[in-house]
Amino acid sequence: MNIGPIASLLSTIPAALAWRYGGVERGTTMDSDFYQTIAGMMLQFLSLITFWPSLSDPQLSIKSRFLIWTLAVFSGLSSLVSVRFIWCYRRRGTL
């Protein structure tokens, strides 16, 4: 089963919702930026899944593995925090 096309297709759902709610008030779940952030987060997690097979390569050094894990954790946390960030700060009207 290939997860790439499935995740790409699923990420079009929030993108379509963002297009639909383009002019609604800011800082709610009906905000188009909120749905664009969700779509971006879904694609970011797809990219995190694709690096997983590269970790089984025996030729990777310990330093490379450390850098892969560091960047993957930072990327995953940034994706999760971005949803909360866009929701909270858009509600205040500071973004």
PyMOL Python script that loads the backbone (N, CA, C, O; Angstrom):
from pymol import cmd

cmd.read_pdbstr("""\
ATOM      1  N   MET A   1       0.833  -1.170   0.000  1.00  0.00           N
ATOM      2  CA  MET A   1       0.000   0.000   0.000  1.00  0.00           C
ATOM      3  C   MET A   1       0.886   1.245   0.000  1.00  0.00           C
ATOM      4  O   MET A   1       1.793   1.373   0.822  1.00  0.00           O
ATOM      5  N   ASN A   2       0.619   2.138  -0.908  1.00  0.00           N
ATOM      6  CA  ASN A   2       1.400   3.358  -1.018  1.00  0.00           C
ATOM      7  C   ASN A   2       0.691   4.487  -0.274  1.00  0.00           C
ATOM      8  O   ASN A   2      -0.426   4.867  -0.622  1.00  0.00           O
ATOM      9  N   ILE A   3       1.346   5.011   0.742  1.00  0.00           N
ATOM     10  CA  ILE A   3       0.709   6.008   1.592  1.00  0.00           C
ATOM     11  C   ILE A   3       0.795   7.419   1.014  1.00  0.00           C
ATOM     12  O   ILE A   3       0.005   8.285   1.390  1.00  0.00           O
ATOM     13  N   GLY A   4       1.731   7.661   0.115  1.00  0.00           N
ATOM     14  CA  GLY A   4       1.913   8.995  -0.450  1.00  0.00           C
ATOM     15  C   GLY A   4       0.681   9.540  -1.155  1.00  0.00           C
ATOM     16  O   GLY A   4       0.205  10.618  -0.800  1.00  0.00           O
ATOM     17  N   PRO A   5       0.149   8.825  -2.146  1.00  0.00           N
ATOM     18  CA  PRO A   5      -1.049   9.342  -2.817  1.00  0.00           C
ATOM     19  C   PRO A   5      -2.261   9.445  -1.898  1.00  0.00           C
ATOM     20  O   PRO A   5      -3.074  10.358  -2.041  1.00  0.00           O
ATOM     21  N   ILE A   6      -2.384   8.520  -0.963  1.00  0.00           N
ATOM     22  CA  ILE A   6      -3.521   8.558  -0.041  1.00  0.00           C
ATOM     23  C   ILE A   6      -3.443   9.803   0.844  1.00  0.00           C
ATOM     24  O   ILE A   6      -4.439  10.508   1.009  1.00  0.00           O
ATOM     25  N   ALA A   7      -2.271  10.076   1.410  1.00  0.00           N
ATOM     26  CA  ALA A   7      -2.111  11.254   2.267  1.00  0.00           C
ATOM     27  C   ALA A   7      -2.278  12.541   1.469  1.00  0.00           C
ATOM     28  O   ALA A   7      -2.840  13.516   1.968  1.00  0.00           O
ATOM     29  N   SER A   8      -1.796  12.545   0.241  1.00  0.00           N
ATOM     30  CA  SER A   8      -1.959  13.741  -0.591  1.00  0.00           C
ATOM     31  C   SER A   8      -3.426  14.002  -0.887  1.00  0.00           C
ATOM     32  O   SER A   8      -3.877  15.147  -0.851  1.00  0.00           O
ATOM     33  N   LEU A   9      -4.163  12.951  -1.178  1.00  0.00           N
ATOM     34  CA  LEU A   9      -5.586  13.124  -1.438  1.00  0.00           C
ATOM     35  C   LEU A   9      -6.342  13.552  -0.181  1.00  0.00           C
ATOM     36  O   LEU A   9      -7.243  14.388  -0.250  1.00  0.00           O
ATOM     37  N   LEU A  10      -5.978  12.985   0.956  1.00  0.00           N
ATOM     38  CA  LEU A  10      -6.648  13.368   2.205  1.00  0.00           C
ATOM     39  C   LEU A  10      -6.354  14.817   2.589  1.00  0.00           C
ATOM     40  O   LEU A  10      -7.185  15.477   3.213  1.00  0.00           O
ATOM     41  N   SER A  11      -5.180  15.307   2.220  1.00  0.00           N
ATOM     42  CA  SER A  11      -4.850  16.692   2.556  1.00  0.00           C
ATOM     43  C   SER A  11      -5.614  17.683   1.687  1.00  0.00           C
ATOM     44  O   SER A  11      -5.642  18.875   1.993  1.00  0.00           O
ATOM     45  N   THR A  12      -6.229  17.213   0.614  1.00  0.00           N
ATOM     46  CA  THR A  12      -7.033  18.133  -0.190  1.00  0.00           C
ATOM     47  C   THR A  12      -8.359  18.464   0.495  1.00  0.00           C
ATOM     48  O   THR A  12      -8.997  19.458   0.148  1.00  0.00           O
ATOM     49  N   ILE A  13      -8.782  17.651   1.456  1.00  0.00           N
ATOM     50  CA  ILE A  13     -10.038  17.930   2.162  1.00  0.00           C
ATOM     51  C   ILE A  13      -9.935  19.234   2.950  1.00  0.00           C
ATOM     52  O   ILE A  13     -10.792  20.101   2.780  1.00  0.00           O
ATOM     53  N   PRO A  14      -8.908  19.416   3.819  1.00  0.00           N
ATOM     54  CA  PRO A  14      -8.809  20.709   4.496  1.00  0.00           C
ATOM     55  C   PRO A  14      -8.529  21.864   3.537  1.00  0.00           C
ATOM     56  O   PRO A  14      -8.961  22.990   3.785  1.00  0.00           O
ATOM     57  N   ALA A  15      -7.810  21.596   2.442  1.00  0.00           N
ATOM     58  CA  ALA A  15      -7.562  22.658   1.467  1.00  0.00           C
ATOM     59  C   ALA A  15      -8.861  23.100   0.805  1.00  0.00           C
ATOM     60  O   ALA A  15      -9.054  24.290   0.557  1.00  0.00           O
ATOM     61  N   ALA A  16      -9.745  22.162   0.519  1.00  0.00           N
ATOM     62  CA  ALA A  16     -11.051  22.511  -0.058  1.00  0.00           C
ATOM     63  C   ALA A  16     -11.898  23.276   0.954  1.00  0.00           C
ATOM     64  O   ALA A  16     -12.617  24.205   0.585  1.00  0.00           O
ATOM     65  N   LEU A  17     -11.817  22.892   2.222  1.00  0.00           N
ATOM     66  CA  LEU A  17     -12.542  23.624   3.258  1.00  0.00           C
ATOM     67  C   LEU A  17     -12.001  25.048   3.404  1.00  0.00           C
ATOM     68  O   LEU A  17     -12.760  25.987   3.642  1.00  0.00           O
ATOM     69  N   ALA A  18     -10.688  25.196   3.259  1.00  0.00           N
ATOM     70  CA  ALA A  18     -10.093  26.539   3.327  1.00  0.00           C
ATOM     71  C   ALA A  18     -10.599  27.398   2.179  1.00  0.00           C
ATOM     72  O   ALA A  18     -10.872  28.584   2.359  1.00  0.00           O
ATOM     73  N   TRP A  19     -10.723  26.811   1.020  1.00  0.00           N
ATOM     74  CA  TRP A  19     -11.253  27.555  -0.123  1.00  0.00           C
ATOM     75  C   TRP A  19     -12.714  27.931   0.103  1.00  0.00           C
ATOM     76  O   TRP A  19     -13.145  29.026  -0.258  1.00  0.00           O
ATOM     77  N   ARG A  20     -13.463  27.024   0.698  1.00  0.00           N
ATOM     78  CA  ARG A  20     -14.886  27.266   0.937  1.00  0.00           C
ATOM     79  C   ARG A  20     -15.108  28.373   1.976  1.00  0.00           C
ATOM     80  O   ARG A  20     -16.004  29.203   1.820  1.00  0.00           O
ATOM     81  N   TYR A  21     -14.295  28.383   3.028  1.00  0.00           N
ATOM     82  CA  TYR A  21     -14.465  29.356   4.106  1.00  0.00           C
ATOM     83  C   TYR A  21     -13.499  30.524   3.964  1.00  0.00           C
ATOM     84  O   TYR A  21     -12.967  31.008   4.963  1.00  0.00           O
ATOM     85  N   GLY A  22     -13.271  30.972   2.766  1.00  0.00           N
ATOM     86  CA  GLY A  22     -12.284  32.016   2.513  1.00  0.00           C
ATOM     87  C   GLY A  22     -12.579  33.359   3.155  1.00  0.00           C
ATOM     88  O   GLY A  22     -11.636  34.073   3.493  1.00  0.00           O
ATOM     89  N   GLY A  23     -13.820  33.739   3.341  1.00  0.00           N
ATOM     90  CA  GLY A  23     -14.112  35.068   3.834  1.00  0.00           C
ATOM     91  C   GLY A  23     -14.760  35.119   5.195  1.00  0.00           C
ATOM     92  O   GLY A  23     -15.365  36.132   5.546  1.00  0.00           O
ATOM     93  N   VAL A  24     -14.656  34.071   5.966  1.00  0.00           N
ATOM     94  CA  VAL A  24     -15.319  34.014   7.271  1.00  0.00           C
ATOM     95  C   VAL A  24     -14.403  34.621   8.332  1.00  0.00           C
ATOM     96  O   VAL A  24     -13.212  34.814   8.088  1.00  0.00           O
ATOM     97  N   GLU A  25     -14.949  34.919   9.493  1.00  0.00           N
ATOM     98  CA  GLU A  25     -14.203  35.616  10.541  1.00  0.00           C
ATOM     99  C   GLU A  25     -12.952  34.862  10.966  1.00  0.00           C
ATOM    100  O   GLU A  25     -12.853  33.640  10.845  1.00  0.00           O
ATOM    101  N   ARG A  26     -12.007  35.638  11.465  1.00  0.00           N
ATOM    102  CA  ARG A  26     -10.708  35.092  11.835  1.00  0.00           C
ATOM    103  C   ARG A  26     -10.744  34.478  13.219  1.00  0.00           C
ATOM    104  O   ARG A  26     -11.559  34.855  14.062  1.00  0.00           O
ATOM    105  N   GLY A  27      -9.834  33.512  13.447  1.00  0.00           N
ATOM    106  CA  GLY A  27      -9.649  32.936  14.765  1.00  0.00           C
ATOM    107  C   GLY A  27     -10.629  31.846  15.148  1.00  0.00           C
ATOM    108  O   GLY A  27     -10.718  31.485  16.322  1.00  0.00           O
ATOM    109  N   THR A  28     -11.363  31.319  14.191  1.00  0.00           N
ATOM    110  CA  THR A  28     -12.281  30.223  14.467  1.00  0.00           C
ATOM    111  C   THR A  28     -11.876  29.027  13.615  1.00  0.00           C
ATOM    112  O   THR A  28     -10.953  29.113  12.805  1.00  0.00           O
ATOM    113  N   THR A  29     -12.571  27.920  13.802  1.00  0.00           N
ATOM    114  CA  THR A  29     -12.295  26.764  12.958  1.00  0.00           C
ATOM    115  C   THR A  29     -12.882  26.945  11.565  1.00  0.00           C
ATOM    116  O   THR A  29     -12.694  26.087  10.702  1.00  0.00           O
ATOM    117  N   MET A  30     -13.578  28.029  11.335  1.00  0.00           N
ATOM    118  CA  MET A  30     -14.089  28.342  10.010  1.00  0.00           C
ATOM    119  C   MET A  30     -13.160  29.300   9.265  1.00  0.00           C
ATOM    120  O   MET A  30     -13.521  29.823   8.211  1.00  0.00           O
ATOM    121  N   ASP A  31     -11.974  29.527   9.808  1.00  0.00           N
ATOM    122  CA  ASP A  31     -10.985  30.403   9.201  1.00  0.00           C
ATOM    123  C   ASP A  31     -10.227  29.618   8.129  1.00  0.00           C
ATOM    124  O   ASP A  31      -9.833  28.475   8.363  1.00  0.00           O
ATOM    125  N   SER A  32     -10.023  30.215   6.969  1.00  0.00           N
ATOM    126  CA  SER A  32      -9.343  29.497   5.887  1.00  0.00           C
ATOM    127  C   SER A  32      -7.891  29.194   6.234  1.00  0.00           C
ATOM    128  O   SER A  32      -7.364  28.163   5.815  1.00  0.00           O
ATOM    129  N   ASP A  33      -7.232  30.069   6.990  1.00  0.00           N
ATOM    130  CA  ASP A  33      -5.848  29.815   7.393  1.00  0.00           C
ATOM    131  C   ASP A  33      -5.745  28.590   8.292  1.00  0.00           C
ATOM    132  O   ASP A  33      -4.759  27.855   8.238  1.00  0.00           O
ATOM    133  N   PHE A  34      -6.750  28.376   9.109  1.00  0.00           N
ATOM    134  CA  PHE A  34      -6.768  27.205   9.972  1.00  0.00           C
ATOM    135  C   PHE A  34      -6.754  25.925   9.134  1.00  0.00           C
ATOM    136  O   PHE A  34      -5.994  25.002   9.424  1.00  0.00           O
ATOM    137  N   TYR A  35      -7.581  25.871   8.112  1.00  0.00           N
ATOM    138  CA  TYR A  35      -7.631  24.673   7.271  1.00  0.00           C
ATOM    139  C   TYR A  35      -6.388  24.531   6.399  1.00  0.00           C
ATOM    140  O   TYR A  35      -5.965  23.410   6.113  1.00  0.00           O
ATOM    141  N   GLN A  36      -5.802  25.631   5.976  1.00  0.00           N
ATOM    142  CA  GLN A  36      -4.541  25.551   5.231  1.00  0.00           C
ATOM    143  C   GLN A  36      -3.431  25.000   6.127  1.00  0.00           C
ATOM    144  O   GLN A  36      -2.572  24.246   5.668  1.00  0.00           O
ATOM    145  N   THR A  37      -3.455  25.379   7.397  1.00  0.00           N
ATOM    146  CA  THR A  37      -2.463  24.861   8.340  1.00  0.00           C
ATOM    147  C   THR A  37      -2.655  23.369   8.567  1.00  0.00           C
ATOM    148  O   THR A  37      -1.679  22.626   8.668  1.00  0.00           O
ATOM    149  N   ILE A  38      -3.901  22.928   8.648  1.00  0.00           N
ATOM    150  CA  ILE A  38      -4.178  21.497   8.798  1.00  0.00           C
ATOM    151  C   ILE A  38      -3.672  20.724   7.584  1.00  0.00           C
ATOM    152  O   ILE A  38      -3.060  19.667   7.736  1.00  0.00           O
ATOM    153  N   ALA A  39      -3.922  21.242   6.381  1.00  0.00           N
ATOM    154  CA  ALA A  39      -3.454  20.579   5.163  1.00  0.00           C
ATOM    155  C   ALA A  39      -1.931  20.511   5.135  1.00  0.00           C
ATOM    156  O   ALA A  39      -1.361  19.484   4.767  1.00  0.00           O
ATOM    157  N   GLY A  40      -1.274  21.596   5.522  1.00  0.00           N
ATOM    158  CA  GLY A  40       0.186  21.597   5.576  1.00  0.00           C
ATOM    159  C   GLY A  40       0.728  20.627   6.603  1.00  0.00           C
ATOM    160  O   GLY A  40       1.750  19.978   6.377  1.00  0.00           O
ATOM    161  N   MET A  41       0.039  20.526   7.741  1.00  0.00           N
ATOM    162  CA  MET A  41       0.460  19.594   8.775  1.00  0.00           C
ATOM    163  C   MET A  41       0.356  18.147   8.281  1.00  0.00           C
ATOM    164  O   MET A  41       1.231  17.324   8.555  1.00  0.00           O
ATOM    165  N   MET A  42      -0.716  17.850   7.556  1.00  0.00           N
ATOM    166  CA  MET A  42      -0.881  16.490   7.036  1.00  0.00           C
ATOM    167  C   MET A  42       0.236  16.143   6.056  1.00  0.00           C
ATOM    168  O   MET A  42       0.767  15.032   6.090  1.00  0.00           O
ATOM    169  N   LEU A  43       0.591  17.066   5.198  1.00  0.00           N
ATOM    170  CA  LEU A  43       1.676  16.811   4.245  1.00  0.00           C
ATOM    171  C   LEU A  43       3.032  16.736   4.948  1.00  0.00           C
ATOM    172  O   LEU A  43       3.915  15.994   4.519  1.00  0.00           O
ATOM    173  N   GLN A  44       3.195  17.496   6.017  1.00  0.00           N
ATOM    174  CA  GLN A  44       4.441  17.416   6.776  1.00  0.00           C
ATOM    175  C   GLN A  44       4.594  16.055   7.430  1.00  0.00           C
ATOM    176  O   GLN A  44       5.691  15.496   7.441  1.00  0.00           O
ATOM    177  N   PHE A  45       3.516  15.516   7.973  1.00  0.00           N
ATOM    178  CA  PHE A  45       3.591  14.183   8.564  1.00  0.00           C
ATOM    179  C   PHE A  45       3.832  13.116   7.502  1.00  0.00           C
ATOM    180  O   PHE A  45       4.443  12.086   7.786  1.00  0.00           O
ATOM    181  N   LEU A  46       3.358  13.354   6.288  1.00  0.00           N
ATOM    182  CA  LEU A  46       3.682  12.439   5.185  1.00  0.00           C
ATOM    183  C   LEU A  46       5.186  12.434   4.941  1.00  0.00           C
ATOM    184  O   LEU A  46       5.780  11.375   4.740  1.00  0.00           O
ATOM    185  N   SER A  47       5.797  13.603   4.957  1.00  0.00           N
ATOM    186  CA  SER A  47       7.246  13.652   4.740  1.00  0.00           C
ATOM    187  C   SER A  47       8.007  12.999   5.892  1.00  0.00           C
ATOM    188  O   SER A  47       9.090  12.450   5.687  1.00  0.00           O
ATOM    189  N   LEU A  48       7.447  13.056   7.105  1.00  0.00           N
ATOM    190  CA  LEU A  48       8.101  12.384   8.227  1.00  0.00           C
ATOM    191  C   LEU A  48       8.025  10.867   8.092  1.00  0.00           C
ATOM    192  O   LEU A  48       8.933  10.153   8.517  1.00  0.00           O
ATOM    193  N   ILE A  49       6.947  10.384   7.502  1.00  0.00           N
ATOM    194  CA  ILE A  49       6.810   8.941   7.306  1.00  0.00           C
ATOM    195  C   ILE A  49       7.780   8.434   6.240  1.00  0.00           C
ATOM    196  O   ILE A  49       8.268   7.307   6.324  1.00  0.00           O
ATOM    197  N   THR A  50       8.053   9.260   5.251  1.00  0.00           N
ATOM    198  CA  THR A  50       8.902   8.800   4.145  1.00  0.00           C
ATOM    199  C   THR A  50      10.373   8.653   4.540  1.00  0.00           C
ATOM    200  O   THR A  50      11.110   7.929   3.871  1.00  0.00           O
ATOM    201  N   PHE A  51      10.819   9.317   5.603  1.00  0.00           N
ATOM    202  CA  PHE A  51      12.218   9.163   5.995  1.00  0.00           C
ATOM    203  C   PHE A  51      12.455   7.860   6.764  1.00  0.00           C
ATOM    204  O   PHE A  51      13.601   7.432   6.907  1.00  0.00           O
ATOM    205  N   TRP A  52      11.407   7.237   7.251  1.00  0.00           N
ATOM    206  CA  TRP A  52      11.540   6.059   8.103  1.00  0.00           C
ATOM    207  C   TRP A  52      12.347   4.921   7.462  1.00  0.00           C
ATOM    208  O   TRP A  52      13.208   4.357   8.137  1.00  0.00           O
ATOM    209  N   PRO A  53      12.113   4.558   6.195  1.00  0.00           N
ATOM    210  CA  PRO A  53      12.917   3.466   5.610  1.00  0.00           C
ATOM    211  C   PRO A  53      14.404   3.778   5.523  1.00  0.00           C
ATOM    212  O   PRO A  53      15.222   2.858   5.523  1.00  0.00           O
ATOM    213  N   SER A  54      14.773   5.054   5.448  1.00  0.00           N
ATOM    214  CA  SER A  54      16.192   5.382   5.349  1.00  0.00           C
ATOM    215  C   SER A  54      16.948   5.081   6.637  1.00  0.00           C
ATOM    216  O   SER A  54      18.173   4.959   6.612  1.00  0.00           O
ATOM    217  N   LEU A  55      16.255   4.961   7.748  1.00  0.00           N
ATOM    218  CA  LEU A  55      16.935   4.665   9.006  1.00  0.00           C
ATOM    219  C   LEU A  55      17.435   3.229   9.088  1.00  0.00           C
ATOM    220  O   LEU A  55      18.310   2.920   9.898  1.00  0.00           O
ATOM    221  N   SER A  56      16.888   2.358   8.258  1.00  0.00           N
ATOM    222  CA  SER A  56      17.339   0.964   8.291  1.00  0.00           C
ATOM    223  C   SER A  56      18.602   0.740   7.468  1.00  0.00           C
ATOM    224  O   SER A  56      19.116  -0.377   7.418  1.00  0.00           O
ATOM    225  N   ASP A  57      19.104   1.780   6.828  1.00  0.00           N
ATOM    226  CA  ASP A  57      20.328   1.661   6.037  1.00  0.00           C
ATOM    227  C   ASP A  57      21.523   1.466   6.966  1.00  0.00           C
ATOM    228  O   ASP A  57      21.780   2.320   7.815  1.00  0.00           O
ATOM    229  N   PRO A  58      22.260   0.364   6.827  1.00  0.00           N
ATOM    230  CA  PRO A  58      23.383   0.108   7.743  1.00  0.00           C
ATOM    231  C   PRO A  58      24.574   1.045   7.523  1.00  0.00           C
ATOM    232  O   PRO A  58      25.465   1.113   8.370  1.00  0.00           O
ATOM    233  N   GLN A  59      24.600   1.761   6.408  1.00  0.00           N
ATOM    234  CA  GLN A  59      25.737   2.644   6.130  1.00  0.00           C
ATOM    235  C   GLN A  59      25.596   4.025   6.762  1.00  0.00           C
ATOM    236  O   GLN A  59      26.517   4.838   6.679  1.00  0.00           O
ATOM    237  N   LEU A  60      24.461   4.298   7.388  1.00  0.00           N
ATOM    238  CA  LEU A  60      24.285   5.592   8.050  1.00  0.00           C
ATOM    239  C   LEU A  60      25.141   5.661   9.307  1.00  0.00           C
ATOM    240  O   LEU A  60      25.185   4.720  10.100  1.00  0.00           O
ATOM    241  N   SER A  61      25.808   6.772   9.471  1.00  0.00           N
ATOM    242  CA  SER A  61      26.609   6.950  10.681  1.00  0.00           C
ATOM    243  C   SER A  61      25.702   7.360  11.837  1.00  0.00           C
ATOM    244  O   SER A  61      24.540   7.716  11.640  1.00  0.00           O
ATOM    245  N   ILE A  62      26.244   7.304  13.018  1.00  0.00           N
ATOM    246  CA  ILE A  62      25.487   7.686  14.213  1.00  0.00           C
ATOM    247  C   ILE A  62      25.126   9.169  14.149  1.00  0.00           C
ATOM    248  O   ILE A  62      24.040   9.573  14.565  1.00  0.00           O
ATOM    249  N   LYS A  63      26.049   9.971  13.624  1.00  0.00           N
ATOM    250  CA  LYS A  63      25.788  11.404  13.500  1.00  0.00           C
ATOM    251  C   LYS A  63      24.614  11.657  12.545  1.00  0.00           C
ATOM    252  O   LYS A  63      23.772  12.514  12.814  1.00  0.00           O
ATOM    253  N   SER A  64      24.558  10.925  11.447  1.00  0.00           N
ATOM    254  CA  SER A  64      23.454  11.090  10.495  1.00  0.00           C
ATOM    255  C   SER A  64      22.126  10.689  11.116  1.00  0.00           C
ATOM    256  O   SER A  64      21.118  11.374  10.939  1.00  0.00           O
ATOM    257  N   ARG A  65      22.128   9.589  11.838  1.00  0.00           N
ATOM    258  CA  ARG A  65      20.900   9.162  12.512  1.00  0.00           C
ATOM    259  C   ARG A  65      20.437  10.196  13.534  1.00  0.00           C
ATOM    260  O   ARG A  65      19.245  10.484  13.643  1.00  0.00           O
ATOM    261  N   PHE A  66      21.382  10.747  14.274  1.00  0.00           N
ATOM    262  CA  PHE A  66      21.043  11.773  15.257  1.00  0.00           C
ATOM    263  C   PHE A  66      20.431  12.999  14.588  1.00  0.00           C
ATOM    264  O   PHE A  66      19.434  13.540  15.068  1.00  0.00           O
ATOM    265  N   LEU A  67      21.028  13.437  13.481  1.00  0.00           N
ATOM    266  CA  LEU A  67      20.502  14.604  12.777  1.00  0.00           C
ATOM    267  C   LEU A  67      19.125  14.331  12.177  1.00  0.00           C
ATOM    268  O   LEU A  67      18.256  15.203  12.202  1.00  0.00           O
ATOM    269  N   ILE A  68      18.921  13.141  11.644  1.00  0.00           N
ATOM    270  CA  ILE A  68      17.612  12.785  11.093  1.00  0.00           C
ATOM    271  C   ILE A  68      16.554  12.827  12.191  1.00  0.00           C
ATOM    272  O   ILE A  68      15.481  13.401  12.001  1.00  0.00           O
ATOM    273  N   TRP A  69      16.849  12.226  13.327  1.00  0.00           N
ATOM    274  CA  TRP A  69      15.876  12.203  14.420  1.00  0.00           C
ATOM    275  C   TRP A  69      15.633  13.594  14.988  1.00  0.00           C
ATOM    276  O   TRP A  69      14.496  13.942  15.308  1.00  0.00           O
ATOM    277  N   THR A  70      16.687  14.391  15.115  1.00  0.00           N
ATOM    278  CA  THR A  70      16.537  15.747  15.636  1.00  0.00           C
ATOM    279  C   THR A  70      15.636  16.582  14.737  1.00  0.00           C
ATOM    280  O   THR A  70      14.713  17.244  15.211  1.00  0.00           O
ATOM    281  N   LEU A  71      15.909  16.546  13.442  1.00  0.00           N
ATOM    282  CA  LEU A  71      15.096  17.322  12.504  1.00  0.00           C
ATOM    283  C   LEU A  71      13.672  16.786  12.413  1.00  0.00           C
ATOM    284  O   LEU A  71      12.727  17.561  12.264  1.00  0.00           O
ATOM    285  N   ALA A  72      13.513  15.480  12.499  1.00  0.00           N
ATOM    286  CA  ALA A  72      12.167  14.896  12.434  1.00  0.00           C
ATOM    287  C   ALA A  72      11.338  15.297  13.653  1.00  0.00           C
ATOM    288  O   ALA A  72      10.162  15.634  13.514  1.00  0.00           O
ATOM    289  N   VAL A  73      11.929  15.264  14.829  1.00  0.00           N
ATOM    290  CA  VAL A  73      11.205  15.654  16.043  1.00  0.00           C
ATOM    291  C   VAL A  73      10.858  17.137  15.994  1.00  0.00           C
ATOM    292  O   VAL A  73       9.738  17.523  16.326  1.00  0.00           O
ATOM    293  N   PHE A  74      11.805  17.964  15.586  1.00  0.00           N
ATOM    294  CA  PHE A  74      11.545  19.395  15.479  1.00  0.00           C
ATOM    295  C   PHE A  74      10.441  19.678  14.454  1.00  0.00           C
ATOM    296  O   PHE A  74       9.576  20.521  14.687  1.00  0.00           O
ATOM    297  N   SER A  75      10.475  18.986  13.347  1.00  0.00           N
ATOM    298  CA  SER A  75       9.459  19.167  12.312  1.00  0.00           C
ATOM    299  C   SER A  75       8.081  18.738  12.795  1.00  0.00           C
ATOM    300  O   SER A  75       7.095  19.438  12.564  1.00  0.00           O
ATOM    301  N   GLY A  76       8.009  17.593  13.463  1.00  0.00           N
ATOM    302  CA  GLY A  76       6.728  17.119  13.981  1.00  0.00           C
ATOM    303  C   GLY A  76       6.144  18.049  15.029  1.00  0.00           C
ATOM    304  O   GLY A  76       4.949  18.342  15.014  1.00  0.00           O
ATOM    305  N   LEU A  77       6.995  18.515  15.944  1.00  0.00           N
ATOM    306  CA  LEU A  77       6.518  19.448  16.967  1.00  0.00           C
ATOM    307  C   LEU A  77       6.083  20.776  16.359  1.00  0.00           C
ATOM    308  O   LEU A  77       5.087  21.362  16.784  1.00  0.00           O
ATOM    309  N   SER A  78       6.822  21.243  15.375  1.00  0.00           N
ATOM    310  CA  SER A  78       6.448  22.493  14.718  1.00  0.00           C
ATOM    311  C   SER A  78       5.106  22.364  14.017  1.00  0.00           C
ATOM    312  O   SER A  78       4.301  23.295  14.029  1.00  0.00           O
ATOM    313  N   SER A  79       4.868  21.221  13.412  1.00  0.00           N
ATOM    314  CA  SER A  79       3.580  21.015  12.745  1.00  0.00           C
ATOM    315  C   SER A  79       2.435  21.019  13.731  1.00  0.00           C
ATOM    316  O   SER A  79       1.384  21.602  13.463  1.00  0.00           O
ATOM    317  N   LEU A  80       2.623  20.376  14.867  1.00  0.00           N
ATOM    318  CA  LEU A  80       1.563  20.343  15.877  1.00  0.00           C
ATOM    319  C   LEU A  80       1.340  21.712  16.511  1.00  0.00           C
ATOM    320  O   LEU A  80       0.199  22.109  16.749  1.00  0.00           O
ATOM    321  N   VAL A  81       2.411  22.423  16.781  1.00  0.00           N
ATOM    322  CA  VAL A  81       2.302  23.722  17.422  1.00  0.00           C
ATOM    323  C   VAL A  81       1.700  24.751  16.462  1.00  0.00           C
ATOM    324  O   VAL A  81       1.032  25.687  16.900  1.00  0.00           O
ATOM    325  N   SER A  82       1.929  24.587  15.170  1.00  0.00           N
ATOM    326  CA  SER A  82       1.435  25.572  14.208  1.00  0.00           C
ATOM    327  C   SER A  82      -0.084  25.671  14.223  1.00  0.00           C
ATOM    328  O   SER A  82      -0.636  26.758  14.050  1.00  0.00           O
ATOM    329  N   VAL A  83      -0.761  24.552  14.426  1.00  0.00           N
ATOM    330  CA  VAL A  83      -2.225  24.581  14.473  1.00  0.00           C
ATOM    331  C   VAL A  83      -2.683  25.385  15.677  1.00  0.00           C
ATOM    332  O   VAL A  83      -3.561  26.240  15.559  1.00  0.00           O
ATOM    333  N   ARG A  84      -2.105  25.119  16.815  1.00  0.00           N
ATOM    334  CA  ARG A  84      -2.466  25.855  18.035  1.00  0.00           C
ATOM    335  C   ARG A  84      -2.097  27.331  17.896  1.00  0.00           C
ATOM    336  O   ARG A  84      -2.854  28.208  18.311  1.00  0.00           O
ATOM    337  N   PHE A  85      -0.944  27.596  17.316  1.00  0.00           N
ATOM    338  CA  PHE A  85      -0.477  28.965  17.147  1.00  0.00           C
ATOM    339  C   PHE A  85      -1.425  29.762  16.252  1.00  0.00           C
ATOM    340  O   PHE A  85      -1.817  30.876  16.601  1.00  0.00           O
ATOM    341  N   ILE A  86      -1.790  29.204  15.114  1.00  0.00           N
ATOM    342  CA  ILE A  86      -2.650  29.934  14.177  1.00  0.00           C
ATOM    343  C   ILE A  86      -4.032  30.144  14.774  1.00  0.00           C
ATOM    344  O   ILE A  86      -4.668  31.166  14.514  1.00  0.00           O
ATOM    345  N   TRP A  87      -4.505  29.194  15.568  1.00  0.00           N
ATOM    346  CA  TRP A  87      -5.830  29.310  16.155  1.00  0.00           C
ATOM    347  C   TRP A  87      -5.859  30.362  17.268  1.00  0.00           C
ATOM    348  O   TRP A  87      -6.770  31.188  17.316  1.00  0.00           O
ATOM    349  N   CYS A  88      -4.868  30.333  18.160  1.00  0.00           N
ATOM    350  CA  CYS A  88      -4.849  31.270  19.289  1.00  0.00           C
ATOM    351  C   CYS A  88      -4.541  32.698  18.845  1.00  0.00           C
ATOM    352  O   CYS A  88      -5.246  33.628  19.237  1.00  0.00           O
ATOM    353  N   TYR A  89      -3.516  32.881  18.046  1.00  0.00           N
ATOM    354  CA  TYR A  89      -3.101  34.230  17.707  1.00  0.00           C
ATOM    355  C   TYR A  89      -3.986  34.877  16.653  1.00  0.00           C
ATOM    356  O   TYR A  89      -4.102  36.102  16.614  1.00  0.00           O
ATOM    357  N   ARG A  90      -4.610  34.079  15.803  1.00  0.00           N
ATOM    358  CA  ARG A  90      -5.558  34.664  14.857  1.00  0.00           C
ATOM    359  C   ARG A  90      -6.810  35.140  15.581  1.00  0.00           C
ATOM    360  O   ARG A  90      -7.455  36.099  15.156  1.00  0.00           O
ATOM    361  N   ARG A  91      -7.145  34.474  16.661  1.00  0.00           N
ATOM    362  CA  ARG A  91      -8.316  34.894  17.437  1.00  0.00           C
ATOM    363  C   ARG A  91      -8.087  36.270  18.055  1.00  0.00           C
ATOM    364  O   ARG A  91      -9.010  37.079  18.144  1.00  0.00           O
ATOM    365  N   ARG A  92      -6.863  36.529  18.477  1.00  0.00           N
ATOM    366  CA  ARG A  92      -6.547  37.825  19.069  1.00  0.00           C
ATOM    367  C   ARG A  92      -6.429  38.923  18.010  1.00  0.00           C
ATOM    368  O   ARG A  92      -6.494  40.110  18.331  1.00  0.00           O
ATOM    369  N   GLY A  93      -6.259  38.530  16.771  1.00  0.00           N
ATOM    370  CA  GLY A  93      -6.137  39.498  15.690  1.00  0.00           C
ATOM    371  C   GLY A  93      -4.742  40.082  15.536  1.00  0.00           C
ATOM    372  O   GLY A  93      -4.582  41.150  14.946  1.00  0.00           O
ATOM    373  N   THR A  94      -3.725  39.393  16.063  1.00  0.00           N
ATOM    374  CA  THR A  94      -2.370  39.921  15.976  1.00  0.00           C
ATOM    375  C   THR A  94      -1.620  39.383  14.774  1.00  0.00           C
ATOM    376  O   THR A  94      -0.515  39.846  14.491  1.00  0.00           O
ATOM    377  N   LEU A  95      -2.175  38.432  14.064  1.00  0.00           N
ATOM    378  CA  LEU A  95      -1.493  37.917  12.881  1.00  0.00           C
ATOM    379  C   LEU A  95      -2.135  38.421  11.632  1.00  0.00           C
ATOM    380  O   LEU A  95      -1.691  38.089  10.533  1.00  0.00           O
TER     381      LEU A  95
END
""", "prot")
cmd.dss("prot")
cmd.show_as("cartoon", "prot")
cmd.util.cbc("prot")
cmd.orient("prot")
